């Protein structure tokens, strides 16, 4: 009981430490696992026992016999299913051919390059070398996201790394499963007809069962045959049932089946997808915490000593400094990425939960069968995982500055609320070269924004998901434009430091509009226009106008006219260099107003000559 509770407590504590110090959770989790496992047994325990021992013998312990194998398999299945849920066809189309090449050409370079390196450096058999190579193909969003979300980068660089990590997880898992199956079927090394049949069975049953179960679950949920309070746990039961059933028909096909199920379900129109994803994310955090501590603790000190030599350093250096850059540069050849961007992508390639989890699972299974060299798999992969995470977590920010991909100023704009007025303003900003992201809890608004080609996603500002989104790395302006004054005020107070370093603004409330003395400094556009007024003007004149400015007096006159006219609302000031500046409700004076400047406003066009005569 003490050990089981200790694993959960230490796992969540490690997750908190990772959040506090903004590092990937995998780092403290592995260190905690090694501390309570092999390090404690060798240096801290008086009787030479581990503080947490996943496997004691065939009949005792937390996971006696093959129980640990089963738990690891099911846990990884759930984690991969959650990863599959996040894969959207529409988003994949937007990341460009570089992603496709990275998960194909890059994977092949890693697979063959790492296998050759392991074969010649460690003298492993070709079977073990290719299994090791397959396991380190994956990078993983769980380790890349914490590294990137605190580094302001260009959107395309962040997107490449994010989507590579998401898409390559199931690919790496599939390749590892296939290599393992070849080894299991024919430990002698010849790729026989039986091994090829098993390969075909994995692919056939994995895709068939995954596709079928996804549509079946979607049908059941849409028919409301399951009450809402049971929906998440019912979905979990279906995932576990799929894993076990597919594995019964084709050994090790369960991993592929759950990934396929997640991908199909994630691209469906199910209204319950968000609830399922949120539940699976929480469950994945708990499982990852338990898994890493268990797997690290299960390593024996003798296994660590097997790789405590110069060969490990040589293999690590070969993977990080030769194989990864080679794969990236071949994949990005003739792409729009600059040399410094390619160098940064080459540098950031940490391995994650899939590599460590499947390595422990397959390594233990093959070692128990007496396959030569299998004892090297788990410690070697853990060294690559721990080394790459530690290297990237400590140097990524510095390396970004060194190669010149670090954004010194964040000019992106986050608009909270994706109503018609927000979409109209967002579209105008994008057409003038600004990166704009719209968020809303209303999926219908998000869909309409995407139809206009805008970056938009469904998000709740009261959750932590917004803070962890690496697509907002270049955001420096925050505009809260929802119909709720409470939400607008909350967005400003909570995300001012993270997304509003250059300015945080919100719409004025009705009370503030009626009382000019309450005009807030962060008010947007005009103290006489709240959300209702903006919506009315947008309904009557859904267009954004531009008018040339002659001087400061002319600008002040235009502001006065737009404030008085109920069908005009000032939005932005454009200087002579074409840079847009947000107009605040207190109409802060701009210093660089001249004849090449423009006033940007919402509403009806007006007679320029009439304005000139009023001057």
C-alpha positions in Angstrom: 0.0 0.0 0.0 2.8 2.4 0.9 4.6 1.8 -2.3 1.5 2.2 -4.5 0.5 5.5 -2.7 4.1 6.7 -2.9 4.3 6.2 -6.6 1.2 8.4 -7.2 2.3 11.0 -4.6 5.8 11.3 -6.0 4.5 11.3 -9.6 2.1 14.2 -9.0 4.8 16.0 -7.0 7.2 15.6 -9.9 4.6 17.0 -12.3 4.2 20.0 -10.0 8.0 20.6 -10.0 8.0 20.4 -13.8 5.2 23.0 -14.0 6.8 25.2 -11.4 10.2 25.3 -13.2 8.8 25.0 -16.7 10.6 21.8 -17.7 9.3 18.6 -19.3 7.7 16.4 -16.6 9.6 13.4 -17.9 12.9 14.8 -16.4 11.9 14.8 -12.7 9.8 11.7 -13.2 12.8 9.6 -14.5 15.1 11.1 -11.8 12.6 10.2 -9.1 12.3 6.7 -10.5 16.0 6.1 -10.6 16.4 7.5 -7.1 13.8 5.2 -5.5 14.9 2.3 -7.7 18.5 1.4 -8.6 20.2 4.3 -6.8 18.4 3.5 -3.5 19.2 -0.2 -3.8 22.9 0.5 -4.4 23.6 3.5 -2.1 20.7 4.4 0.2 19.1 1.1 1.3 20.6 -0.8 4.2 19.4 -4.1 3.0 20.2 -3.4 -0.7 16.5 -3.3 -1.7 14.8 -0.7 -3.9 12.4 1.6 -2.1 10.0 0.9 -4.9 10.3 -2.5 -6.5 7.8 -3.0 -9.4 8.7 -6.8 -9.8 9.9 -8.8 -6.8 9.4 -12.3 -8.0 6.8 -14.4 -9.8 4.2 -14.3 -7.1 4.9 -11.2 -5.0 5.3 -7.4 -5.4 3.3 -4.6 -6.9 3.3 -6.3 -10.3 4.1 -10.0 -9.8 4.8 -12.2 -12.9 3.9 -10.5 -16.1 1.5 -8.0 -14.5 3.9 -5.1 -15.1 3.9 -5.9 -18.9 0.1 -5.8 -19.0 -0.1 -2.5 -17.1 2.5 -0.8 -19.2 0.8 -2.1 -22.4 -2.6 -0.8 -21.4 -1.3 2.5 -20.1 0.6 3.2 -23.3 -2.5 2.2 -25.2 -4.5 4.9 -23.4 -1.8 7.5 -23.9 -1.5 6.8 -27.6 -5.3 6.9 -27.9 -5.3 10.4 -26.4 -2.6 11.4 -28.8 -4.6 10.1 -31.7 -7.6 12.2 -30.6 -5.5 15.4 -31.1 -4.7 14.7 -34.8 -7.0 16.7 -37.1 -6.9 16.3 -40.9 -7.4 20.0 -41.5 -4.5 21.0 -39.3 -2.2 18.4 -40.9 -2.9 20.0 -44.3 -1.7 23.4 -43.1 1.7 22.4 -41.8 3.1 21.8 -45.3 5.3 19.2 -47.0 8.1 19.6 -44.4 6.1 17.7 -41.8 5.4 14.9 -44.2 9.1 14.6 -45.1 10.1 14.7 -41.4 7.9 11.8 -40.5 8.9 9.8 -43.5 12.4 10.7 -44.7 13.4 11.8 -41.2 12.1 8.6 -39.7 13.9 6.5 -42.2 17.2 8.3 -41.6 16.8 7.8 -37.8 15.8 4.2 -38.2 18.7 3.1 -40.4 21.3 5.6 -39.0 20.7 4.7 -35.4 20.6 1.0 -36.2 24.0 1.2 -37.9 25.4 3.3 -35.0 24.2 0.8 -32.4 25.4 -2.2 -34.4 29.0 -0.9 -34.8 29.4 1.0 -31.5 27.8 -1.5 -29.1 28.2 -4.6 -31.2 24.5 -5.4 -30.8 22.8 -7.8 -33.3 21.0 -6.3 -36.2 17.7 -7.2 -34.7 18.4 -5.4 -31.4 20.0 -2.5 -33.3 16.9 -2.0 -35.4 14.6 -2.3 -32.4 16.6 0.4 -30.6 16.5 2.6 -33.7 12.7 2.1 -34.0 12.2 3.1 -30.4 14.1 6.4 -30.7 12.3 7.6 -33.9 9.6 9.3 -31.8 10.0 12.7 -30.2 6.6 13.4 -28.6 4.5 16.5 -27.8 4.6 15.8 -24.0 8.3 16.7 -24.0 8.5 19.2 -26.8 5.5 21.4 -25.7 7.0 22.4 -22.3 10.3 23.3 -24.0 8.7 25.4 -26.8 5.9 27.1 -25.0 8.3 29.5 -23.2 10.4 30.3 -26.3 8.9 32.9 -28.7 9.4 31.5 -32.1 8.1 32.0 -35.6 4.8 30.2 -36.0 6.1 27.8 -38.8 9.0 26.6 -36.6 6.8 25.9 -33.7 4.3 24.2 -35.9 6.9 21.9 -37.5 8.2 20.7 -34.1 4.7 20.4 -32.6 3.2 18.4 -35.5 6.3 16.2 -35.9 6.0 15.2 -32.3 2.3 14.4 -32.6 2.4 12.5 -35.9 5.6 10.6 -35.3 4.4 9.0 -32.1 2.1 6.4 -33.7 4.6 5.9 -36.5 7.5 5.1 -34.1 5.2 2.9 -32.1 4.1 1.0 -35.2 7.7 0.5 -36.4 8.8 -0.7 -33.0 5.9 -3.1 -32.8 6.7 -4.5 -36.2 10.4 -4.9 -35.5 9.6 -6.6 -32.2 7.2 -8.9 -33.9 9.9 -10.0 -36.4 12.3 -10.7 -33.5 9.6 -12.5 -31.5 8.5 -14.7 -34.4 12.0 -15.5 -35.5 14.7 -14.9 -32.9 17.2 -16.5 -35.1 17.3 -13.4 -37.3 15.8 -14.5 -40.6 12.7 -12.6 -41.8 10.7 -15.6 -42.6 7.3 -16.1 -44.1 5.8 -16.4 -40.6 7.1 -13.0 -39.6 5.7 -11.4 -42.7 2.3 -13.0 -42.0 2.4 -11.5 -38.5 3.3 -8.1 -39.9 0.2 -8.3 -42.2 -2.0 -9.4 -39.3 -0.9 -6.4 -37.1 -1.7 -3.9 -39.9 -5.0 -5.6 -40.9 -6.4 -6.1 -37.4 -5.0 -2.8 -36.1 -6.6 -0.7 -38.8 -9.8 -2.8 -39.0 -10.6 -2.9 -35.3 -9.5 0.7 -34.7 -11.8 2.1 -37.5 -14.7 -0.1 -36.5 -14.6 0.7 -32.8 -14.3 4.4 -33.4 -17.4 4.5 -35.5 -19.3 2.2 -33.1 -18.4 4.4 -30.1 -19.4 7.5 -32.0 -22.7 6.0 -32.9 -23.5 4.9 -29.3 -22.6 8.3 -27.9 -24.6 10.2 -30.5 -27.6 8.0 -29.9 -27.3 8.8 -26.2 -27.4 5.2 -25.2 -24.9 6.0 -22.4 -25.7 8.7 -19.8 -23.4 11.7 -19.7 -21.9 10.8 -16.3 -20.8 7.4 -17.7 -19.6 8.7 -21.0 -15.9 9.1 -20.2 -15.5 5.9 -18.2 -17.5 4.0 -20.9 -15.1 5.4 -23.5 -12.2 4.2 -21.4 -13.7 0.7 -21.2 -14.1 0.7 -25.0 -10.5 1.6 -25.5 -9.3 -1.1 -23.2 -11.6 -3.6 -24.8 -10.3 -2.7 -28.2 -6.7 -3.1 -27.1 -7.3 -6.5 -25.6 -9.4 -7.8 -28.4 -7.1 -6.6 -31.2 -4.1 -8.1 -29.3 -5.9 -11.4 -29.0 -6.3 -11.6 -32.8 -2.8 -10.3 -33.7 -0.2 -10.0 -31.0 0.9 -6.4 -30.3 -1.7 -5.0 -32.8 -3.5 -3.2 -29.9 -1.2 -0.2 -30.0 -1.9 0.4 -33.6 -5.6 -0.2 -33.1 -6.0 2.5 -30.4 -4.0 5.1 -32.4 -6.3 4.5 -35.4 -9.4 4.7 -33.2 -8.2 7.9 -31.7 -7.5 9.5 -35.1 -10.9 8.5 -36.5 -12.8 9.6 -33.5 -10.8 12.8 -33.3 -11.8 13.8 -36.8 -15.5 13.0 -36.3 -18.2 15.6 -35.6 -19.0 14.1 -32.2 -20.2 16.8 -29.8 -18.8 14.7 -26.9 -15.2 14.7 -28.3 -14.1 17.7 -26.1 -15.3 15.9 -22.9 -13.6 12.7 -23.8 -10.3 14.5 -24.7 -10.3 16.4 -21.4 -10.8 13.2 -19.4 -8.1 11.3 -21.4 -5.7 14.2 -20.9 -6.1 14.1 -17.1 -5.8 10.3 -17.1 -2.7 10.5 -19.3 -1.0 12.8 -16.8 -1.6 10.3 -14.0 -0.5 7.3 -16.1 2.6 9.0 -17.4 3.5 9.9 -13.8 3.1 6.3 -12.6 4.7 4.8 -15.7 8.0 6.8 -15.7 8.6 6.2 -12.0 7.8 2.4 -12.3 9.9 1.9 -15.4 12.9 3.9 -14.1 12.7 2.1 -10.8 12.6 -1.2 -12.5 16.0 -0.7 -14.0 18.7 -2.5 -12.1 22.0 -1.0 -11.2 23.8 -3.7 -13.2 21.9 -2.6 -16.4 23.1 0.9 -15.8 26.7 -0.3 -15.4 26.3 -2.1 -18.8 26.1 1.3 -20.5 28.4 3.2 -18.2 31.2 3.6 -20.8 32.4 5.8 -23.7 30.2 3.8 -26.1 27.1 5.3 -24.7 28.4 8.9 -25.0 29.5 8.1 -28.6 26.0 6.7 -29.5 24.3 9.7 -27.9 26.5 12.1 -29.8 26.0 10.3 -33.0 22.2 10.4 -32.7 22.0 14.1 -31.5 24.7 15.7 -33.6 24.7 13.6 -36.8 21.6 11.5 -37.3 19.0 14.1 -36.2 20.5 17.0 -38.2 20.9 14.8 -41.3 17.3 13.8 -41.1 16.1 17.4 -40.7 18.2 18.8 -43.5 17.2 16.1 -45.9 13.6 16.6 -45.0 13.7 20.4 -45.3 15.7 20.5 -48.6 14.3 23.2 -50.9 11.7 24.2 -48.3 10.9 27.8 -47.2 12.7 27.3 -43.9 15.9 29.3 -43.4 19.2 27.8 -42.4 18.9 29.1 -38.8 15.4 27.6 -38.5 16.7 24.2 -39.8 19.5 24.3 -37.3 17.1 24.9 -34.4 14.7 22.1 -35.5 17.8 19.8 -35.7 18.7 20.7 -32.2 15.3 20.1 -30.6 14.5 16.4 -30.7 13.7 15.1 -27.2 12.4 11.6 -26.9 9.3 10.9 -24.7 6.9 8.5 -23.1 6.4 6.2 -26.1 10.1 5.6 -26.5 10.6 4.9 -22.8 7.4 2.9 -22.3 7.7 0.6 -25.3 11.4 0.2 -24.7 10.8 -1.1 -21.2 8.0 -3.3 -22.3 9.8 -4.9 -25.3 13.2 -5.0 -23.5 11.8 -6.8 -20.5 9.9 -9.3 -22.7 12.8 -10.1 -24.9 15.2 -10.4 -22.0 12.8 -12.8 -20.3 12.9 -14.9 -23.5 16.7 -14.9 -23.4 17.2 -12.9 -26.6 20.8 -11.8 -26.8 21.4 -8.1 -26.4 17.9 -7.4 -25.1 19.2 -6.2 -21.7 20.8 -3.2 -23.4 17.5 -1.9 -24.9 15.8 -0.4 -21.9 18.9 1.4 -20.3 20.1 2.7 -23.7 16.7 4.1 -24.6 16.4 5.7 -21.1 19.8 7.3 -21.6 18.7 8.8 -24.9 15.4 10.0 -23.4 16.9 11.5 -20.3 19.9 13.0 -22.2 17.9 14.6 -25.0 15.3 16.0 -22.6 18.0 17.4 -20.3 20.0 18.8 -23.2 17.0 20.5 -24.9 15.3 21.7 -21.7 18.5 23.5 -20.6 19.8 24.8 -24.0 16.9 25.3 -26.3 16.3 29.0 -25.3 20.0 29.8 -25.5 20.4 28.0 -28.8 17.3 29.9 -30.2 19.1 33.1 -29.4 22.4 31.9 -30.8 21.0 30.9 -34.2 18.7 33.9 -34.4 15.2 32.3 -34.3 14.3 33.8 -31.0 11.6 36.5 -31.5 12.8 39.7 -29.7 9.3 41.2 -30.0 6.0 39.4 -30.0 3.7 41.0 -32.5 1.0 38.3 -32.7 -2.5 39.2 -31.5 -4.8 37.0 -29.5 -8.5 37.8 -29.7 -10.7 36.4 -27.0 -14.1 35.8 -28.7 -14.7 34.8 -32.3 -18.0 36.6 -32.9 -18.6 38.4 -36.2 -16.9 41.6 -35.2 -13.8 39.6 -34.0 -13.7 37.7 -37.2 -14.0 40.9 -39.3 -11.2 42.6 -37.3 -9.0 39.5 -37.3 -9.3 39.1 -41.1 -8.3 42.7 -41.6 -5.3 42.3 -39.3 -4.2 39.1 -41.1 -4.5 40.8 -44.5 -2.1 43.5 -43.1 0.6 41.0 -42.1 -0.2 40.3 -38.5 -0.4 36.9 -36.9 -3.9 36.6 -35.3 -5.4 33.8 -33.2 -9.0 33.7 -32.2 -10.3 31.6 -29.3 -13.9 30.9 -28.3 -15.9 28.3 -26.4 -18.5 28.4 -29.2 -17.5 25.9 -31.9 -19.8 27.5 -34.4 -17.9 30.7 -34.2 -14.6 28.8 -34.5 -15.8 27.0 -37.6 -16.8 30.3 -39.2 -13.4 31.8 -38.4 -11.6 28.9 -40.0 -13.7 29.3 -43.1 -12.2 32.8 -43.4 -8.7 31.2 -43.2 -8.1 32.5 -39.7 -6.2 30.6 -36.9 -8.9 29.8 -34.4 -9.5 27.1 -31.8 -12.0 26.1 -29.2 -10.7 27.1 -25.8 -11.9 27.8 -22.3 -10.0 30.7 -20.7 -10.7 29.2 -17.3 -8.6 26.1 -18.1 -4.9 25.7 -18.3 -4.8 24.5 -21.9 -4.5 28.1 -23.2 -1.3 28.7 -21.2 0.3 25.6 -22.7 -0.4 26.3 -26.4 2.8 26.7 -28.3 1.0 28.2 -31.2 0.7 31.4 -29.1 4.4 31.8 -28.6 4.6 35.0 -30.7 1.5 36.6 -29.2 2.2 40.0 -27.5 -1.1 41.7 -27.8 -4.4 40.6 -26.1 -7.8 41.8 -27.2 -10.8 40.6 -25.1 -13.9 41.1 -27.2 -16.6 38.7 -25.9 -20.1 39.8 -25.1 -19.4 39.1 -21.4 -17.7 41.9 -19.5 -16.7 39.4 -16.7 -14.9 37.2 -19.2 -13.2 40.1 -20.8 -11.9 41.4 -17.4 -10.8 37.9 -16.4 -8.9 37.4 -19.6 -7.0 40.6 -19.1 -6.2 40.0 -15.5 -5.1 36.4 -16.0 -3.2 36.6 -19.3 -1.9 40.1 -19.3 1.7 39.0 -18.5 1.8 36.0 -20.8 0.0 37.3 -23.9 -0.2 41.0 -23.4 3.4 42.2 -22.9 2.9 44.8 -25.6 -0.6 45.7 -24.6 -3.8 44.1 -23.1 -7.1 45.6 -24.1 -10.8 44.8 -23.6 -14.1 46.3 -24.6 -15.7 48.8 -22.3 -18.7 47.8 -20.3 -22.2 49.4 -20.7 -21.7 51.1 -17.3 -18.3 52.5 -18.3 -19.7 53.6 -21.6 -22.5 55.6 -19.9 -20.0 57.2 -17.4 -17.0 58.7 -19.2 -15.2 59.1 -15.8 -15.0 55.3 -15.6 -13.1 55.0 -18.9 -10.5 52.3 -18.3 -6.9 52.6 -19.6 -7.2 49.2 -21.2 -10.4 50.0 -23.0 -10.7 49.2 -26.7 -11.4 51.6 -29.5 -13.9 54.0 -28.0 -15.4 54.8 -24.6 -18.8 55.2 -26.3 -18.9 51.7 -27.9 -19.5 48.5 -26.0 -20.0 45.0 -27.4 -23.7 45.7 -28.3 -22.7 48.9 -30.2 -20.0 47.0 -32.1 -22.3 44.3 -33.0 -25.0 46.7 -34.3 -22.5 48.6 -36.5 -21.1 45.3 -37.8 -24.6 44.2 -38.7 -25.4 47.4 -40.6 -21.9 48.0 -42.1 -19.8 44.8 -42.0 -16.7 46.4 -43.5 -13.5 48.1 -42.3 -12.6 51.5 -43.8 -9.3 53.4 -44.2 -8.9 57.1 -44.5 -5.7 59.1 -44.9 -4.6 61.4 -42.1 -3.0 64.8 -42.8 -1.7 65.8 -39.4 -2.5 65.5 -35.6 -5.3 68.0 -35.8 -6.9 66.1 -38.7 -6.6 62.8 -36.7 -8.2 64.4 -33.6 -11.1 65.6 -35.8 -11.6 62.2 -37.4 -11.7 60.6 -33.9 -14.3 63.1 -32.8 -16.5 62.5 -35.8 -16.3 58.7 -35.5 -17.2 59.0 -31.8 -20.3 61.1 -32.5 -21.5 59.1 -35.4 -23.4 56.0 -34.3 -22.4 54.1 -37.4 -18.6 54.6 -37.1 -16.1 53.1 -34.6 -12.3 53.9 -34.7 -10.2 50.7 -34.5 -6.5 51.3 -35.5 -4.0 53.9 -36.5 -1.6 53.0 -39.3 1.7 54.9 -39.3 3.8 55.8 -42.4 5.7 52.4 -42.2 2.4 50.5 -42.4 2.5 49.4 -38.7 -0.9 49.1 -37.1 -1.5 50.5 -33.6 -4.6 49.7 -31.5 -6.7 52.7 -30.6 -7.7 52.7 -27.0 -10.9 54.1 -25.5 -9.0 57.1 -23.9 -7.5 57.8 -27.4 -3.9 58.0 -26.4 -2.1 60.4 -28.7 0.3 58.8 -31.2 3.6 60.6 -31.8 4.3 59.6 -35.3 1.2 61.0 -37.0 1.9 62.5 -40.4 0.4 62.8 -43.9 1.3 59.2 -44.7 -0.7 57.8 -41.8 -4.2 56.3 -41.9 -7.2 55.9 -39.5 -8.8 52.5 -39.7 -12.4 52.4 -38.6 -15.5 50.2 -38.7 -18.7 51.4 -40.3 -20.0 53.4 -43.2 -17.8 55.3 -45.5 -18.0 59.1 -45.2 -17.3 62.0 -47.4 -13.6 63.0 -47.2 -14.3 66.5 -48.5 -16.8 67.0 -45.7 -14.2 66.1 -43.2 -11.7 68.4 -44.7 -14.2 71.3 -44.6 -14.8 70.6 -40.9 -11.1 70.9 -40.3 
